[in-house]
Amino acid sequence: MEPVGEEVIPDESRPEHALRLLLSPEEAAKALGISRATLYPLLMRKEIPSVRVGGLRRVPLEALQRYIGELLTA
């Protein structure tokens, strides 16, 4: 529990997307170090699963971690 009246200072060394469970396609591509044009075919082929939230496409952070694990074991 943090002391009353003290500000929480965010850890600037952590990328913003590391705190979120769902990423936009742009954020997911950036996290993987690839372009959006490379990511979209992976999403369409369901190599990286994604979900719809309202009208927005989102990529679960867990899906990116699983995809990287699969690349490492292939």
C-alpha atoms as one frame of an Amber mdcrd trajectory, in Angstrom:
protein
   0.000   0.000   0.000   1.390   3.390  -0.922   1.628   6.199   1.622  -1.186
   8.756   1.543  -0.297  11.951  -0.274   2.687  10.593  -2.199   2.620  10.546
  -5.974   3.121   7.330  -7.871   5.994   7.848 -10.268   5.592   5.722 -13.394
   8.528   3.574 -14.471   9.648   5.343 -17.656  11.886   2.422 -18.615   8.837
   0.224 -19.345   7.059   0.766 -22.663   3.421   1.842 -22.346   2.140  -1.343
 -24.022   3.819  -3.495 -21.365   1.123  -2.399 -18.918  -1.833  -3.309 -21.128
  -3.386  -6.651 -21.974  -4.766  -5.653 -25.388  -2.752  -3.781 -28.002  -3.767
  -2.009 -31.193  -2.309  -3.569 -34.357   0.144  -0.674 -34.566   1.318  -1.257
 -30.991   1.542  -5.016 -31.548   3.637  -4.518 -34.683   5.925  -2.115 -32.833
   6.260  -4.558 -29.907   7.350  -7.284 -32.352   9.638  -4.946 -34.277   7.750
  -5.467 -37.554   5.639  -3.263 -39.794   1.834  -3.135 -39.796   1.975  -4.529
 -43.337   3.804  -7.595 -41.993   1.489  -7.976 -38.989  -1.861  -7.887 -40.814
  -1.316 -11.107 -42.819  -0.329 -12.860 -39.567  -3.627 -11.683 -38.049  -5.657
 -12.707 -41.108  -4.069 -16.200 -41.139  -4.708 -16.373 -37.360  -1.039 -17.058
 -36.689  -1.472 -14.289 -34.125  -5.006 -14.295 -32.687  -6.875 -11.025 -32.283
 -10.220  -9.904 -30.914 -12.803  -7.266 -31.777 -13.670  -4.777 -29.045 -16.536
  -2.734 -30.388 -15.333  -1.775 -33.841 -11.647  -2.021 -32.944  -9.199  -4.856
 -33.623  -7.011  -5.654 -30.627  -4.179  -8.126 -30.150  -3.836  -9.800 -26.742
  -0.369  -9.387 -25.259  -0.475 -13.098 -24.407  -0.972 -13.904 -28.125   2.245
 -12.047 -28.975   4.141 -13.893 -26.256   2.790 -17.248 -27.489   3.720 -16.379
 -31.102   7.286 -15.546 -30.067   7.489 -18.817 -28.124   6.349 -20.730 -31.206
   9.011 -19.008 -33.319  11.671 -19.979 -30.806  10.673 -23.658 -30.791  10.224
 -23.986 -34.568
